[in-house]
Amino acid sequence: MSQPSRPLEQLWATLTQSSKTLGKQDLALLQEALTHTSSGLNPHHEQLEFLGDAVLRLTASEFIASAYPRMPVGERSSLRAQLVSDRWLAELGSKIEIEHWWQIGPKASGDSTAAVTIRAELSEALIGAVYRIHGLTAVHQWLTPHWQSSAEAVLSDPHRGNCKSALQEWSQGEGLGLPTYTSKEMSQLHGDPRRFRCSVNLPPHLAAEGWGRSRRDAEQQAARAALDQLADIGADTSRSAPH
């Protein structure tokens, strides 16, 4: 079983820059959040993960309202979906090097694909623990810098992270109908980034492929590949046009 290699006080200081002295109950909450069910230990992360999910959505909504007060509600919902996604949580876990504090089972510790899912789950549980220890302010203090960089990346993406919608809008605008997606499960490993393969076709000539941990993710990656093809075609056309 993977054992913590760094003290929990160091993690708390890294997350919140808070001078709060952690008591036994606080440390117990952090340890609970970082104890995965695969370890076979109790208490484990699941209850705090459930709480963390609600806290994450609330604080992300507050961040968006503060940072982008004039953003329409529909765009806020789309941005929030990116800022609370499993992929975002897994990246958060990587940034704080959560593996230095987690406790996971030996089978999970040897599975690189499972590690992505575990990072997301424990990061969400950690959000629940931080909220229990020091409230919403501490959660904002931890997550806001990460949200700022992530939001800027999402908003600079012309497709806003939803490549399927972007491809559909383009195809309908061109009078080509709807793209056709065909997905196939390629492995049984939970969290495998190549678990599903998806191909997208749009007559007469557009075809692309994508991979993902879920069918939805694979479809988005296939749509992104198709949009990249269209961008390349447009660039080639521009270069070959007479000046």
Secondary structure by P-SEA (a helix, b strand, c coil): cccccccaaaaaaacccccccccaaaaaaaaaaacccccccccccaaaaaaaaaaaaaaaaaaaaaacccccaaaaaaaaaaaacaaaaaaaaaaacccccbbbcccccccaaaaaaaaaaaaaaaaaaaaacccaaaaaaccaaaaaaaaaaaaaccccccaaaaaaaaaaaacccbbbbbbbbccccccccccbbbbbbcccccccccccccaaaaaaaaaaaaaaaaaaaaaaaaaaccc
